[in-house]
Amino acid sequence: MPLKKILSYLIFLVCIPLVIAFGMAVFGDRQYAFAAAAVAVLSCIPFFISFEKGENNTTRLVIIAVMVALSVIGRIVFYYVPGFKPVTAMVVITAIYFGAEAGFMTGALTALISNFFFGQGMWTPFQMLAWGLIGFAAGLLTRKLINSKLLLCTYGAVSGIAYSLLLDLFGVIWADTYFNLSRYIAMVVSSAPFTILYAVSNVIFLLVLQKPLGKKLERVKDKYGI
């Protein structure tokens, strides 16, 4: 495996979770900005490591910035429909057309930027990690997800469930400072309607957005040789 890929995996799967754990252990909910800023910086590093000199990489960065903006706007537009958000769909689409690194960065930055509207807190780094990992995994499964609507929809549904489970885990640790299984089960059960709605919304948005956005992204990639 190329060294760049190994570094990317280490940052996404080891460094970022450790930074979030360190932030919770040392600062608690007082200085969540440290963990959020650190996750934002770390999520961008693998993407820039994969950069090579050339105009096409600048274009690639601009396109991903646009995808982040669209994802943020989409989350805000559906503010009054809790759990029904296009964020996961936008993150997955970005990942399958521009790679795992771009997917993680899109997910992490969407959480950070949109929370200036929804409200920042110690949950922000966890949201950044959750959406980032969804994008990262989608980038690794690019060929399978592009070639199969069934797998794409399945991934969207599973991503919605995984996102909710991870955020419930954070809620338990934040409340008890340790993993309380009984509280975790209670939170999972109580949030089940939200989880189901979010999983369904992921499938709907992927079915609606993947084809038109995918065509435009492919056209841009062909035009600029990305």
DOZA-543596 format. One line per field, with one value per residue (C-alpha): residue in one letter; residue number from 0; x, y, z. Coordinates in steps of 0.05 Angstrom, whole numbers, plus 5000, padded with zeros to 4 digits. Layout:
residues N
residu: (a ...)
num: (NUM ...)
X: (X ...)
Y: (Y ...)
Z: (Z ...)
//
This chain:
residues 226
residu: (m p l k k i l s y l i f l v c i p l v i a f g m a v f g d r q y a f a a a a v a v l s c i p f f i s f e k g e n n t t r l v i i a v m v a l s v i g r i v f y y v p g f k p v t a m v v i t a i y f g a e a g f m t g a l t a l i s n f f f g q g m w t p f q m l a w g l i g f a a g l l t r k l i n s k l l l c t y g a v s g i a y s l l l d l f g v i w a d t y f n l s r y i a m v v s s a p f t i l y a v s n v i f l l v l q k p l g k k l e r v k d k y g i)
num: (0 1 2 3 4 5 6 7 8 9 10 11 12 13 14 15 16 17 18 19 20 21 22 23 24 25 26 27 28 29 30 31 32 33 34 35 36 37 38 39 40 41 42 43 44 45 46 47 48 49 50 51 52 53 54 55 56 57 58 59 60 61 62 63 64 65 66 67 68 69 70 71 72 73 74 75 76 77 78 79 80 81 82 83 84 85 86 87 88 89 90 91 92 93 94 95 96 97 98 99 100 101 102 103 104 105 106 107 108 109 110 111 112 113 114 115 116 117 118 119 120 121 122 123 124 125 126 127 128 129 130 131 132 133 134 135 136 137 138 139 140 141 142 143 144 145 146 147 148 149 150 151 152 153 154 155 156 157 158 159 160 161 162 163 164 165 166 167 168 169 170 171 172 173 174 175 176 177 178 179 180 181 182 183 184 185 186 187 188 189 190 191 192 193 194 195 196 197 198 199 200 201 202 203 204 205 206 207 208 209 210 211 212 213 214 215 216 217 218 219 220 221 222 223 224 225)
X: (5000 5028 5055 5005 4948 4978 4985 4913 4887 4927 4902 4829 4825 4876 4898 4829 4794 4853 4848 4774 4786 4842 4798 4742 4789 4827 4778 4709 4655 4694 4741 4707 4736 4805 4780 4738 4795 4844 4796 4786 4861 4875 4818 4849 4920 4909 4873 4931 4982 4950 4958 5006 5026 4979 4917 4872 4885 4865 4801 4790 4796 4746 4696 4701 4692 4628 4605 4617 4578 4520 4520 4519 4462 4423 4428 4404 4347 4318 4326 4252 4252 4295 4331 4315 4380 4420 4488 4505 4484 4528 4587 4579 4572 4635 4673 4655 4675 4736 4762 4762 4804 4756 4697 4725 4742 4673 4638 4681 4678 4603 4592 4638 4612 4538 4542 4555 4481 4457 4501 4572 4588 4628 4583 4615 4679 4638 4594 4656 4685 4619 4606 4680 4683 4620 4654 4720 4687 4646 4710 4739 4677 4672 4667 4614 4572 4573 4555 4498 4438 4421 4489 4487 4419 4441 4503 4460 4414 4471 4507 4446 4443 4519 4517 4461 4496 4561 4526 4488 4555 4581 4518 4529 4602 4587 4533 4568 4642 4645 4608 4542 4510 4441 4439 4465 4411 4359 4386 4387 4315 4290 4324 4301 4248 4301 4350 4299 4279 4352 4368 4308 4326 4396 4367 4319 4372 4421 4369 4350 4419 4470 4453 4447 4505 4547 4539 4560 4620 4642 4636 4680 4731 4735 4740 4796 4831 4821)
Y: (5000 5070 5110 5166 5117 5089 5159 5176 5114 5128 5199 5181 5117 5131 5204 5237 5190 5199 5275 5273 5227 5272 5333 5301 5275 5340 5395 5362 5408 5472 5475 5434 5484 5452 5383 5412 5453 5395 5348 5400 5407 5333 5317 5362 5335 5269 5306 5354 5298 5267 5332 5338 5401 5422 5463 5402 5395 5467 5454 5391 5431 5483 5429 5397 5465 5472 5404 5423 5487 5450 5400 5455 5492 5427 5414 5485 5483 5421 5452 5443 5369 5336 5275 5288 5316 5309 5312 5238 5235 5295 5265 5197 5227 5269 5208 5161 5212 5244 5192 5173 5233 5282 5245 5250 5323 5339 5304 5335 5406 5401 5385 5441 5496 5479 5478 5552 5554 5493 5506 5486 5440 5379 5339 5375 5334 5270 5293 5310 5241 5205 5240 5238 5162 5154 5191 5155 5086 5107 5127 5058 5026 5072 5020 4978 5038 5069 5005 4982 5023 4970 4973 5049 5051 4998 5038 5101 5064 5032 5099 5131 5077 5080 5155 5152 5097 5135 5199 5159 5132 5202 5222 5166 5181 5255 5242 5189 5198 5123 5073 5058 5000 5008 5082 5069 5018 5067 5122 5076 5055 5125 5152 5095 5137 5190 5136 5104 5171 5190 5123 5129 5201 5180 5129 5181 5235 5186 5162 5233 5266 5213 5210 5285 5306 5246 5266 5337 5315 5265 5320 5367 5312 5296 5370 5386 5319 5306)
Z: (5000 4982 5040 5028 5038 5101 5130 5110 5145 5208 5212 5200 5242 5297 5304 5300 5349 5397 5391 5407 5466 5491 5484 5525 5578 5588 5570 5577 5548 5565 5506 5452 5401 5410 5388 5332 5304 5310 5274 5219 5208 5210 5162 5110 5115 5078 5022 5013 5019 4958 4920 4863 4827 4772 4757 4760 4835 4846 4808 4849 4913 4888 4869 4937 4970 4930 4953 5025 5014 4982 5039 5091 5055 5048 5123 5138 5087 5121 5190 5206 5189 5243 5218 5145 5118 5053 5086 5082 5009 4992 5030 4997 4927 4938 4962 4905 4853 4887 4935 5008 5031 4998 5029 5099 5091 5063 5121 5175 5148 5136 5209 5233 5187 5192 5268 5267 5250 5290 5350 5368 5426 5447 5400 5340 5338 5342 5284 5245 5258 5242 5176 5159 5168 5126 5070 5080 5075 5014 4979 4992 4962 4902 4847 4882 4902 4832 4797 4842 4864 4914 4948 4946 4980 5030 5046 5057 5105 5143 5147 5179 5232 5245 5251 5303 5342 5345 5368 5421 5445 5452 5491 5541 5552 5559 5611 5652 5634 5620 5576 5612 5573 5603 5587 5517 5503 5530 5484 5423 5436 5449 5386 5342 5305 5289 5267 5221 5191 5179 5147 5100 5083 5064 5014 4985 4976 4945 4895 4877 4876 4856 4782 4765 4810 4787 4714 4728 4769 4716 4663 4704 4717 4643 4624 4672 4671 4745)
//
